[in-house]
Amino acid sequence: MPPDEFFAALAETGAAAKFKALEQAFKKALTELRVYRVGGSARVDIYVLGKAASGEWQAPHTTSVAT
């Protein structure tokens, strides 16, 4: 999914300012950004994939758990 779409959904949360800062950090450090959500409805792995200035691909990972 495009990162703008992913981060737009997070703008509605109580931590919106923190997510905006995280989005800006990713956009500054990485190009060709994409966000991948993998998994079921209760637990979803989220990967932010992008290319660093060195040319290496990097993919920070987190997990989202729906309660």
PQR file of N, CA, C, O and H, with PARSE charges and radii, in Angstrom:
ATOM      1  N   MET A   1       0.844  -1.169   0.000 -0.4000 1.5000
ATOM      2  CA  MET A   1       0.000   0.000   0.000 -0.0000 2.0000
ATOM      3  C   MET A   1       0.889   1.232   0.000  0.5500 1.7000
ATOM      4  O   MET A   1       1.990   1.189   0.548 -0.5500 1.4000
ATOM      5  N   PRO A   2       0.451   2.309  -0.589 -0.5600 1.5000
ATOM      6  CA  PRO A   2       1.249   3.535  -0.556  0.2800 2.0000
ATOM      7  C   PRO A   2       1.377   4.065   0.877  0.5500 1.7000
ATOM      8  O   PRO A   2       0.419   3.991   1.646 -0.5500 1.4000
ATOM      9  N   PRO A   3       2.533   4.591   1.239 -0.5600 1.5000
ATOM     10  CA  PRO A   3       2.722   5.064   2.612  0.2800 2.0000
ATOM     11  C   PRO A   3       1.762   6.189   2.997  0.5500 1.7000
ATOM     12  O   PRO A   3       1.366   6.286   4.159 -0.5500 1.4000
ATOM     13  N   ASP A   4       1.383   7.038   2.044 -0.4000 1.5000
ATOM     14  CA  ASP A   4       0.446   8.124   2.367 -0.0000 2.0000
ATOM     15  C   ASP A   4      -0.891   7.572   2.851  0.5500 1.7000
ATOM     16  O   ASP A   4      -1.494   8.109   3.780 -0.5500 1.4000
ATOM     17  H   ASP A   4       1.705   6.959   1.100  0.4000 1.0000
ATOM     18  N   GLU A   5      -1.344   6.508   2.219 -0.4000 1.5000
ATOM     19  CA  GLU A   5      -2.599   5.858   2.612 -0.0000 2.0000
ATOM     20  C   GLU A   5      -2.478   5.236   4.004  0.5500 1.7000
ATOM     21  O   GLU A   5      -3.376   5.378   4.834 -0.5500 1.4000
ATOM     22  H   GLU A   5      -0.855   6.072   1.464  0.4000 1.0000
ATOM     23  N   PHE A   6      -1.383   4.559   4.247 -0.4000 1.5000
ATOM     24  CA  PHE A   6      -1.166   3.916   5.544 -0.0000 2.0000
ATOM     25  C   PHE A   6      -1.116   4.953   6.664  0.5500 1.7000
ATOM     26  O   PHE A   6      -1.798   4.806   7.679 -0.5500 1.4000
ATOM     27  H   PHE A   6      -0.654   4.443   3.573  0.4000 1.0000
ATOM     28  N   PHE A   7      -0.307   6.007   6.481 -0.4000 1.5000
ATOM     29  CA  PHE A   7      -0.153   6.996   7.536 -0.0000 2.0000
ATOM     30  C   PHE A   7      -1.393   7.884   7.693  0.5500 1.7000
ATOM     31  O   PHE A   7      -1.630   8.413   8.779 -0.5500 1.4000
ATOM     32  H   PHE A   7       0.246   6.126   5.657  0.4000 1.0000
ATOM     33  N   ALA A   8      -2.177   8.054   6.640 -0.4000 1.5000
ATOM     34  CA  ALA A   8      -3.422   8.827   6.751 -0.0000 2.0000
ATOM     35  C   ALA A   8      -4.380   8.172   7.742  0.5500 1.7000
ATOM     36  O   ALA A   8      -5.062   8.858   8.502 -0.5500 1.4000
ATOM     37  H   ALA A   8      -1.984   7.625   5.758  0.4000 1.0000
ATOM     38  N   ALA A   9      -4.424   6.848   7.728 -0.4000 1.5000
ATOM     39  CA  ALA A   9      -5.289   6.126   8.669 -0.0000 2.0000
ATOM     40  C   ALA A   9      -4.823   6.328  10.110  0.5500 1.7000
ATOM     41  O   ALA A   9      -5.643   6.328  11.028 -0.5500 1.4000
ATOM     42  H   ALA A   9      -3.869   6.290   7.111  0.4000 1.0000
ATOM     43  N   LEU A  10      -3.526   6.497  10.316 -0.4000 1.5000
ATOM     44  CA  LEU A  10      -2.980   6.690  11.661 -0.0000 2.0000
ATOM     45  C   LEU A  10      -3.154   8.123  12.150  0.5500 1.7000
ATOM     46  O   LEU A  10      -2.992   8.394  13.340 -0.5500 1.4000
ATOM     47  H   LEU A  10      -2.860   6.496   9.570  0.4000 1.0000
ATOM     48  N   ALA A  11      -3.481   9.037  11.252 -0.4000 1.5000
ATOM     49  CA  ALA A  11      -3.667  10.443  11.620 -0.0000 2.0000
ATOM     50  C   ALA A  11      -4.906  10.636  12.494  0.5500 1.7000
ATOM     51  O   ALA A  11      -5.073  11.684  13.118 -0.5500 1.4000
ATOM     52  H   ALA A  11      -3.613   8.817  10.285  0.4000 1.0000
ATOM     53  N   GLU A  12      -5.759   9.639  12.537 -0.4000 1.5000
ATOM     54  CA  GLU A  12      -6.990   9.717  13.334 -0.0000 2.0000
ATOM     55  C   GLU A  12      -6.820   9.170  14.743  0.5500 1.7000
ATOM     56  O   GLU A  12      -7.792   9.093  15.496 -0.5500 1.4000
ATOM     57  H   GLU A  12      -5.623   8.788  12.030  0.4000 1.0000
ATOM     58  N   THR A  13      -5.610   8.794  15.109 -0.4000 1.5000
ATOM     59  CA  THR A  13      -5.375   8.205  16.427 -0.0000 2.0000
ATOM     60  C   THR A  13      -4.885   9.259  17.420  0.5500 1.7000
ATOM     61  O   THR A  13      -4.572  10.385  17.035 -0.5500 1.4000
ATOM     62  H   THR A  13      -4.821   8.857  14.498  0.4000 1.0000
ATOM     63  N   GLY A  14      -4.822   8.892  18.672 -0.4000 1.5000
ATOM     64  CA  GLY A  14      -4.333   9.774  19.715 -0.0000 2.0000
ATOM     65  C   GLY A  14      -2.839  10.055  19.610  0.5500 1.7000
ATOM     66  O   GLY A  14      -2.340  11.009  20.206 -0.5500 1.4000
ATOM     67  H   GLY A  14      -5.077   7.977  18.984  0.4000 1.0000
ATOM     68  N   ALA A  15      -2.138   9.237  18.864 -0.4000 1.5000
ATOM     69  CA  ALA A  15      -0.689   9.402  18.684 -0.0000 2.0000
ATOM     70  C   ALA A  15      -0.371   9.960  17.303  0.5500 1.7000
ATOM     71  O   ALA A  15       0.694   9.680  16.754 -0.5500 1.4000
ATOM     72  H   ALA A  15      -2.544   8.462  18.380  0.4000 1.0000
ATOM     73  N   ALA A  16      -1.272  10.735  16.743 -0.4000 1.5000
ATOM     74  CA  ALA A  16      -1.126  11.227  15.375 -0.0000 2.0000
ATOM     75  C   ALA A  16       0.182  11.989  15.159  0.5500 1.7000
ATOM     76  O   ALA A  16       0.831  11.812  14.128 -0.5500 1.4000
ATOM     77  H   ALA A  16      -2.138  10.962  17.189  0.4000 1.0000
ATOM     78  N   ALA A  17       0.573  12.822  16.103 -0.4000 1.5000
ATOM     79  CA  ALA A  17       1.806  13.613  15.946 -0.0000 2.0000
ATOM     80  C   ALA A  17       3.033  12.712  15.875  0.5500 1.7000
ATOM     81  O   ALA A  17       3.956  12.975  15.105 -0.5500 1.4000
ATOM     82  H   ALA A  17       0.045  12.966  16.941  0.4000 1.0000
ATOM     83  N   LYS A  18       3.044  11.659  16.672 -0.4000 1.5000
ATOM     84  CA  LYS A  18       4.176  10.726  16.652 -0.0000 2.0000
ATOM     85  C   LYS A  18       4.238   9.970  15.328  0.5500 1.7000
ATOM     86  O   LYS A  18       5.319   9.758  14.778 -0.5500 1.4000
ATOM     87  H   LYS A  18       2.295  11.445  17.298  0.4000 1.0000
ATOM     88  N   PHE A  19       3.070   9.563  14.816 -0.4000 1.5000
ATOM     89  CA  PHE A  19       3.048   8.854  13.540 -0.0000 2.0000
ATOM     90  C   PHE A  19       3.445   9.779  12.394  0.5500 1.7000
ATOM     91  O   PHE A  19       4.092   9.331  11.447 -0.5500 1.4000
ATOM     92  H   PHE A  19       2.192   9.735  15.262  0.4000 1.0000
ATOM     93  N   LYS A  20       3.075  11.051  12.456 -0.4000 1.5000
ATOM     94  CA  LYS A  20       3.477  12.010  11.425 -0.0000 2.0000
ATOM     95  C   LYS A  20       4.998  12.178  11.429  0.5500 1.7000
ATOM     96  O   LYS A  20       5.622  12.225  10.369 -0.5500 1.4000
ATOM     97  H   LYS A  20       2.550  11.415  13.225  0.4000 1.0000
ATOM     98  N   ALA A  21       5.591  12.267  12.618 -0.4000 1.5000
ATOM     99  CA  ALA A  21       7.051  12.377  12.722 -0.0000 2.0000
ATOM    100  C   ALA A  21       7.726  11.124  12.176  0.5500 1.7000
ATOM    101  O   ALA A  21       8.758  11.220  11.512 -0.5500 1.4000
ATOM    102  H   ALA A  21       5.084  12.228  13.480  0.4000 1.0000
ATOM    103  N   LEU A  22       7.163   9.960  12.445 -0.4000 1.5000
ATOM    104  CA  LEU A  22       7.707   8.703  11.932 -0.0000 2.0000
ATOM    105  C   LEU A  22       7.620   8.667  10.402  0.5500 1.7000
ATOM    106  O   LEU A  22       8.568   8.258   9.732 -0.5500 1.4000
ATOM    107  H   LEU A  22       6.325   9.882  12.985  0.4000 1.0000
ATOM    108  N   GLU A  23       6.495   9.090   9.863 -0.4000 1.5000
ATOM    109  CA  GLU A  23       6.325   9.139   8.412 -0.0000 2.0000
ATOM    110  C   GLU A  23       7.374  10.056   7.778  0.5500 1.7000
ATOM    111  O   GLU A  23       7.976   9.697   6.766 -0.5500 1.4000
ATOM    112  H   GLU A  23       5.725   9.422  10.407  0.4000 1.0000
ATOM    113  N   GLN A  24       7.592  11.213   8.354 -0.4000 1.5000
ATOM    114  CA  GLN A  24       8.569  12.155   7.816 -0.0000 2.0000
ATOM    115  C   GLN A  24       9.983  11.578   7.883  0.5500 1.7000
ATOM    116  O   GLN A  24      10.778  11.776   6.964 -0.5500 1.4000
ATOM    117  H   GLN A  24       7.103  11.504   9.176  0.4000 1.0000
ATOM    118  N   ALA A  25      10.299  10.869   8.964 -0.4000 1.5000
ATOM    119  CA  ALA A  25      11.620  10.243   9.101 -0.0000 2.0000
ATOM    120  C   ALA A  25      11.827   9.179   8.019  0.5500 1.7000
ATOM    121  O   ALA A  25      12.901   9.099   7.423 -0.5500 1.4000
ATOM    122  H   ALA A  25       9.654  10.708   9.711  0.4000 1.0000
ATOM    123  N   PHE A  26      10.801   8.364   7.767 -0.4000 1.5000
ATOM    124  CA  PHE A  26      10.900   7.353   6.715 -0.0000 2.0000
ATOM    125  C   PHE A  26      11.104   8.007   5.356  0.5500 1.7000
ATOM    126  O   PHE A  26      11.947   7.570   4.573 -0.5500 1.4000
ATOM    127  H   PHE A  26       9.928   8.429   8.251  0.4000 1.0000
ATOM    128  N   LYS A  27      10.335   9.050   5.076 -0.4000 1.5000
ATOM    129  CA  LYS A  27      10.427   9.714   3.778 -0.0000 2.0000
ATOM    130  C   LYS A  27      11.771  10.414   3.589  0.5500 1.7000
ATOM    131  O   LYS A  27      12.249  10.548   2.463 -0.5500 1.4000
ATOM    132  H   LYS A  27       9.650   9.405   5.713  0.4000 1.0000
ATOM    133  N   LYS A  28      12.371  10.852   4.670 -0.4000 1.5000
ATOM    134  CA  LYS A  28      13.675  11.497   4.585 -0.0000 2.0000
ATOM    135  C   LYS A  28      14.794  10.476   4.348  0.5500 1.7000
ATOM    136  O   LYS A  28      15.734  10.741   3.599 -0.5500 1.4000
ATOM    137  H   LYS A  28      11.982  10.743   5.585  0.4000 1.0000
ATOM    138  N   ALA A  29      14.685   9.318   4.986 -0.4000 1.5000
ATOM    139  CA  ALA A  29      15.754   8.317   4.947 -0.0000 2.0000
ATOM    140  C   ALA A  29      15.638   7.311   3.803  0.5500 1.7000
ATOM    141  O   ALA A  29      16.638   6.719   3.398 -0.5500 1.4000
ATOM    142  H   ALA A  29      13.921   9.102   5.594  0.4000 1.0000
ATOM    143  N   LEU A  30      14.430   7.113   3.281 -0.4000 1.5000
ATOM    144  CA  LEU A  30      14.207   6.045   2.302 -0.0000 2.0000
ATOM    145  C   LEU A  30      13.438   6.553   1.084  0.5500 1.7000
ATOM    146  O   LEU A  30      12.593   7.441   1.196 -0.5500 1.4000
ATOM    147  H   LEU A  30      13.617   7.594   3.610  0.4000 1.0000
ATOM    148  N   THR A  31      13.736   5.985  -0.066 -0.4000 1.5000
ATOM    149  CA  THR A  31      12.969   6.266  -1.273 -0.0000 2.0000
ATOM    150  C   THR A  31      12.203   5.012  -1.663  0.5500 1.7000
ATOM    151  O   THR A  31      12.401   3.944  -1.084 -0.5500 1.4000
ATOM    152  H   THR A  31      14.423   5.264  -0.158  0.4000 1.0000
ATOM    153  N   GLU A  32      11.330   5.155  -2.646 -0.4000 1.5000
ATOM    154  CA  GLU A  32      10.528   4.026  -3.150 -0.0000 2.0000
ATOM    155  C   GLU A  32       9.773   3.331  -2.013  0.5500 1.7000
ATOM    156  O   GLU A  32       9.692   2.103  -1.971 -0.5500 1.4000
ATOM    157  H   GLU A  32      11.169   6.023  -3.116  0.4000 1.0000
ATOM    158  N   LEU A  33       9.229   4.119  -1.106 -0.4000 1.5000
ATOM    159  CA  LEU A  33       8.535   3.574   0.065 -0.0000 2.0000
ATOM    160  C   LEU A  33       7.281   2.789  -0.304  0.5500 1.7000
ATOM    161  O   LEU A  33       6.526   3.173  -1.197 -0.5500 1.4000
ATOM    162  H   LEU A  33       9.295   5.116  -1.140  0.4000 1.0000
ATOM    163  N   ARG A  34       7.083   1.706   0.391 -0.4000 1.5000
ATOM    164  CA  ARG A  34       5.868   0.893   0.318 -0.0000 2.0000
ATOM    165  C   ARG A  34       5.605   0.341   1.701  0.5500 1.7000
ATOM    166  O   ARG A  34       6.534   0.112   2.475 -0.5500 1.4000
ATOM    167  H   ARG A  34       7.696   1.395   1.117  0.4000 1.0000
ATOM    168  N   VAL A  35       4.342   0.129   2.009 -0.4000 1.5000
ATOM    169  CA  VAL A  35       3.956  -0.469   3.285 -0.0000 2.0000
ATOM    170  C   VAL A  35       3.229  -1.774   2.979  0.5500 1.7000
ATOM    171  O   VAL A  35       2.311  -1.809   2.159 -0.5500 1.4000
ATOM    172  H   VAL A  35       3.587   0.316   1.381  0.4000 1.0000
ATOM    173  N   TYR A  36       3.646  -2.834   3.640 -0.4000 1.5000
ATOM    174  CA  TYR A  36       3.031  -4.147   3.457 -0.0000 2.0000
ATOM    175  C   TYR A  36       2.422  -4.591   4.777  0.5500 1.7000
ATOM    176  O   TYR A  36       3.078  -4.581   5.819 -0.5500 1.4000
ATOM    177  H   TYR A  36       4.392  -2.806   4.306  0.4000 1.0000
ATOM    178  N   ARG A  37       1.156  -4.982   4.714 -0.4000 1.5000
ATOM    179  CA  ARG A  37       0.450  -5.534   5.873 -0.0000 2.0000
ATOM    180  C   ARG A  37       0.226  -7.011   5.597  0.5500 1.7000
ATOM    181  O   ARG A  37      -0.393  -7.376   4.597 -0.5500 1.4000
ATOM    182  H   ARG A  37       0.623  -4.990   3.868  0.4000 1.0000
ATOM    183  N   VAL A  38       0.736  -7.868   6.496 -0.4000 1.5000
ATOM    184  CA  VAL A  38       0.679  -9.311   6.291 -0.0000 2.0000
ATOM    185  C   VAL A  38       0.061  -9.957   7.518  0.5500 1.7000
ATOM    186  O   VAL A  38       0.501  -9.713   8.641 -0.5500 1.4000
ATOM    187  H   VAL A  38       1.238  -7.571   7.308  0.4000 1.0000
ATOM    188  N   GLY A  39      -0.960 -10.782   7.307 -0.4000 1.5000
ATOM    189  CA  GLY A  39      -1.520 -11.507   8.437 -0.0000 2.0000
ATOM    190  C   GLY A  39      -3.035 -11.434   8.484  0.5500 1.7000
ATOM    191  O   GLY A  39      -3.694 -10.932   7.573 -0.5500 1.4000
ATOM    192  H   GLY A  39      -1.317 -10.980   6.394  0.4000 1.0000
ATOM    193  N   GLY A  40      -3.558 -11.957   9.585 -0.4000 1.5000
ATOM    194  CA  GLY A  40      -4.996 -12.029   9.770 -0.0000 2.0000
ATOM    195  C   GLY A  40      -5.580 -10.768  10.365  0.5500 1.7000
ATOM    196  O   GLY A  40      -4.938  -9.718  10.388 -0.5500 1.4000
ATOM    197  H   GLY A  40      -3.022 -12.365  10.324  0.4000 1.0000
ATOM    198  N   SER A  41      -6.794 -10.883  10.840 -0.4000 1.5000
ATOM    199  CA  SER A  41      -7.511  -9.710  11.340 -0.0000 2.0000
ATOM    200  C   SER A  41      -7.093  -9.318  12.760  0.5500 1.7000
ATOM    201  O   SER A  41      -7.160  -8.138  13.104 -0.5500 1.4000
ATOM    202  H   SER A  41      -7.315 -11.736  10.820  0.4000 1.0000
ATOM    203  N   ALA A  42      -6.667 -10.265  13.588 -0.4000 1.5000
ATOM    204  CA  ALA A  42      -6.307  -9.942  14.966 -0.0000 2.0000
ATOM    205  C   ALA A  42      -4.851  -9.519  15.104  0.5500 1.7000
ATOM    206  O   ALA A  42      -4.535  -8.658  15.925 -0.5500 1.4000
ATOM    207  H   ALA A  42      -6.612 -11.224  13.308  0.4000 1.0000
ATOM    208  N   ARG A  43      -3.968 -10.106  14.319 -0.4000 1.5000
ATOM    209  CA  ARG A  43      -2.539  -9.782  14.385 -0.0000 2.0000
ATOM    210  C   ARG A  43      -2.037  -9.548  12.962  0.5500 1.7000
ATOM    211  O   ARG A  43      -2.167 -10.409  12.092 -0.5500 1.4000
ATOM    212  H   ARG A  43      -4.225 -10.805  13.652  0.4000 1.0000
ATOM    213  N   VAL A  44      -1.463  -8.373  12.744 -0.4000 1.5000
ATOM    214  CA  VAL A  44      -0.985  -8.009  11.415 -0.0000 2.0000
ATOM    215  C   VAL A  44       0.465  -7.553  11.521  0.5500 1.7000
ATOM    216  O   VAL A  44       0.784  -6.664  12.311 -0.5500 1.4000
ATOM    217  H   VAL A  44      -1.357  -7.674  13.451  0.4000 1.0000
ATOM    218  N   ASP A  45       1.344  -8.163  10.727 -0.4000 1.5000
ATOM    219  CA  ASP A  45       2.726  -7.711  10.640 -0.0000 2.0000
ATOM    220  C   ASP A  45       2.780  -6.590   9.612  0.5500 1.7000
ATOM    221  O   ASP A  45       2.192  -6.690   8.536 -0.5500 1.4000
ATOM    222  H   ASP A  45       1.085  -8.885  10.086  0.4000 1.0000
ATOM    223  N   ILE A  46       3.498  -5.514   9.960 -0.4000 1.5000
ATOM    224  CA  ILE A  46       3.601  -4.355   9.086 -0.0000 2.0000
ATOM    225  C   ILE A  46       5.072  -4.119   8.767  0.5500 1.7000
ATOM    226  O   ILE A  46       5.908  -4.003   9.663 -0.5500 1.4000
ATOM    227  H   ILE A  46       3.976  -5.434  10.835  0.4000 1.0000
ATOM    228  N   TYR A  47       5.369  -4.050   7.473 -0.4000 1.5000
ATOM    229  CA  TYR A  47       6.723  -3.799   6.992 -0.0000 2.0000
ATOM    230  C   TYR A  47       6.711  -2.501   6.187  0.5500 1.7000
ATOM    231  O   TYR A  47       5.870  -2.316   5.308 -0.5500 1.4000
ATOM    232  H   TYR A  47       4.690  -4.144   6.745  0.4000 1.0000
ATOM    233  N   VAL A  48       7.638  -1.613   6.488 -0.4000 1.5000
ATOM    234  CA  VAL A  48       7.824  -0.398   5.700 -0.0000 2.0000
ATOM    235  C   VAL A  48       9.097  -0.624   4.893  0.5500 1.7000
ATOM    236  O   VAL A  48      10.199  -0.633   5.442 -0.5500 1.4000
ATOM    237  H   VAL A  48       8.322  -1.763   7.202  0.4000 1.0000
ATOM    238  N   LEU A  49       8.934  -0.802   3.604 -0.4000 1.5000
ATOM    239  CA  LEU A  49      10.056  -1.137   2.735 -0.0000 2.0000
ATOM    240  C   LEU A  49      10.490   0.101   1.964  0.5500 1.7000
ATOM    241  O   LEU A  49       9.661   0.824   1.412 -0.5500 1.4000
ATOM    242  H   LEU A  49       8.039  -0.794   3.158  0.4000 1.0000
ATOM    243  N   GLY A  50      11.795   0.338   1.933 -0.4000 1.5000
ATOM    244  CA  GLY A  50      12.307   1.464   1.166 -0.0000 2.0000
ATOM    245  C   GLY A  50      13.780   1.298   0.874  0.5500 1.7000
ATOM    246  O   GLY A  50      14.457   0.465   1.476 -0.5500 1.4000
ATOM    247  H   GLY A  50      12.468  -0.250   2.382  0.4000 1.0000
ATOM    248  N   LYS A  51      14.275   2.105  -0.065 -0.4000 1.5000
ATOM    249  CA  LYS A  51      15.670   2.036  -0.468 -0.0000 2.0000
ATOM    250  C   LYS A  51      16.440   3.158   0.221  0.5500 1.7000
ATOM    251  O   LYS A  51      16.061   4.326   0.136 -0.5500 1.4000
ATOM    252  H   LYS A  51      13.725   2.782  -0.554  0.4000 1.0000
ATOM    253  N   ALA A  52      17.523   2.793   0.902 -0.4000 1.5000
ATOM    254  CA  ALA A  52      18.388   3.751   1.591 -0.0000 2.0000
ATOM    255  C   ALA A  52      19.315   4.423   0.576  0.5500 1.7000
ATOM    256  O   ALA A  52      19.434   3.969  -0.561 -0.5500 1.4000
ATOM    257  H   ALA A  52      17.831   1.844   0.971  0.4000 1.0000
ATOM    258  N   ALA A  53      19.966   5.504   0.995 -0.4000 1.5000
ATOM    259  CA  ALA A  53      20.899   6.230   0.125 -0.0000 2.0000
ATOM    260  C   ALA A  53      22.028   5.328  -0.368  0.5500 1.7000
ATOM    261  O   ALA A  53      22.580   5.553  -1.445 -0.5500 1.4000
ATOM    262  H   ALA A  53      19.869   5.874   1.920  0.4000 1.0000
ATOM    263  N   SER A  54      22.370   4.314   0.414 -0.4000 1.5000
ATOM    264  CA  SER A  54      23.431   3.372   0.030 -0.0000 2.0000
ATOM    265  C   SER A  54      23.001   2.427  -1.091  0.5500 1.7000
ATOM    266  O   SER A  54      23.827   1.723  -1.671 -0.5500 1.4000
ATOM    267  H   SER A  54      21.921   4.130   1.289  0.4000 1.0000
ATOM    268  N   GLY A  55      21.703   2.417  -1.389 -0.4000 1.5000
ATOM    269  CA  GLY A  55      21.173   1.512  -2.408 -0.0000 2.0000
ATOM    270  C   GLY A  55      20.611   0.232  -1.841  0.5500 1.7000
ATOM    271  O   GLY A  55      19.990  -0.549  -2.562 -0.5500 1.4000
ATOM    272  H   GLY A  55      21.032   2.989  -0.918  0.4000 1.0000
ATOM    273  N   GLU A  56      20.821   0.005  -0.550 -0.4000 1.5000
ATOM    274  CA  GLU A  56      20.295  -1.195   0.102 -0.0000 2.0000
ATOM    275  C   GLU A  56      18.809  -1.015   0.409  0.5500 1.7000
ATOM    276  O   GLU A  56      18.353   0.080   0.740 -0.5500 1.4000
ATOM    277  H   GLU A  56      21.326   0.639   0.036  0.4000 1.0000
ATOM    278  N   TRP A  57      18.073  -2.111   0.290 -0.4000 1.5000
ATOM    279  CA  TRP A  57      16.673  -2.114   0.689 -0.0000 2.0000
ATOM    280  C   TRP A  57      16.592  -2.352   2.188  0.5500 1.7000
ATOM    281  O   TRP A  57      17.303  -3.205   2.720 -0.5500 1.4000
ATOM    282  H   TRP A  57      18.444  -3.000   0.020  0.4000 1.0000
ATOM    283  N   GLN A  58      15.742  -1.614   2.865 -0.4000 1.5000
ATOM    284  CA  GLN A  58      15.537  -1.786   4.297 -0.0000 2.0000
ATOM    285  C   GLN A  58      14.049  -1.945   4.561  0.5500 1.7000
ATOM    286  O   GLN A  58      13.217  -1.388   3.845 -0.5500 1.4000
ATOM    287  H   GLN A  58      15.165  -0.921   2.433  0.4000 1.0000
ATOM    288  N   ALA A  59      13.720  -2.715   5.600 -0.4000 1.5000
ATOM    289  CA  ALA A  59      12.315  -2.975   5.901 -0.0000 2.0000
ATOM    290  C   ALA A  59      12.095  -3.029   7.402  0.5500 1.7000
ATOM    291  O   ALA A  59      12.076  -4.115   7.982 -0.5500 1.4000
ATOM    292  H   ALA A  59      14.396  -3.167   6.182  0.4000 1.0000
ATOM    293  N   PRO A  60      11.927  -1.878   8.045 -0.5600 1.5000
ATOM    294  CA  PRO A  60      11.553  -1.892   9.463  0.2800 2.0000
ATOM    295  C   PRO A  60      10.236  -2.651   9.627  0.5500 1.7000
ATOM    296  O   PRO A  60       9.386  -2.623   8.737 -0.5500 1.4000
ATOM    297  N   HIS A  61      10.072  -3.315  10.740 -0.4000 1.5000
ATOM    298  CA  HIS A  61       8.918  -4.195  10.988 -0.0000 2.0000
ATOM    299  C   HIS A  61       8.301  -3.879  12.337  0.5500 1.7000
ATOM    300  O   HIS A  61       8.998  -3.571  13.303 -0.5500 1.4000
ATOM    301  H   HIS A  61      10.763  -3.338  11.463  0.4000 1.0000
ATOM    302  N   THR A  62       6.973  -3.960  12.382 -0.4000 1.5000
ATOM    303  CA  THR A  62       6.247  -3.885  13.643 -0.0000 2.0000
ATOM    304  C   THR A  62       5.026  -4.795  13.532  0.5500 1.7000
ATOM    305  O   THR A  62       4.717  -5.306  12.455 -0.5500 1.4000
ATOM    306  H   THR A  62       6.407  -4.210  11.596  0.4000 1.0000
ATOM    307  N   THR A  63       4.346  -4.989  14.638 -0.4000 1.5000
ATOM    308  CA  THR A  63       3.146  -5.814  14.657 -0.0000 2.0000
ATOM    309  C   THR A  63       1.997  -4.999  15.225  0.5500 1.7000
ATOM    310  O   THR A  63       2.152  -4.288  16.218 -0.5500 1.4000
ATOM    311  H   THR A  63       4.596  -4.574  15.512  0.4000 1.0000
ATOM    312  N   SER A  64       0.853  -5.112  14.588 -0.4000 1.5000
ATOM    313  CA  SER A  64      -0.359  -4.454  15.055 -0.0000 2.0000
ATOM    314  C   SER A  64      -1.301  -5.529  15.583  0.5500 1.7000
ATOM    315  O   SER A  64      -1.526  -6.542  14.921 -0.5500 1.4000
ATOM    316  H   SER A  64       0.727  -5.690  13.782  0.4000 1.0000
ATOM    317  N   VAL A  65      -1.847  -5.309  16.767 -0.4000 1.5000
ATOM    318  CA  VAL A  65      -2.767  -6.266  17.365 -0.0000 2.0000
ATOM    319  C   VAL A  65      -4.092  -5.581  17.621  0.5500 1.7000
ATOM    320  O   VAL A  65      -4.151  -4.586  18.344 -0.5500 1.4000
ATOM    321  H   VAL A  65      -1.664  -4.485  17.304  0.4000 1.0000
ATOM    322  N   ALA A  66      -5.161  -6.107  17.034 -0.4000 1.5000
ATOM    323  CA  ALA A  66      -6.496  -5.554  17.228 -0.0000 2.0000
ATOM    324  C   ALA A  66      -7.098  -6.143  18.497  0.5500 1.7000
ATOM    325  O   ALA A  66      -7.034  -7.349  18.735 -0.5500 1.4000
ATOM    326  H   ALA A  66      -5.114  -6.916  16.447  0.4000 1.0000
ATOM    327  N   THR A  67      -7.672  -5.281  19.287 -0.4000 1.5000
ATOM    328  CA  THR A  67      -8.309  -5.758  20.530 -0.0000 2.0000
ATOM    329  C   THR A  67      -9.790  -5.565  20.484  0.5500 1.7000
ATOM    330  O   THR A  67     -10.488  -5.907  21.439 -0.5500 1.4000
ATOM    331  H   THR A  67      -7.724  -4.301  19.094  0.4000 1.0000
TER
END
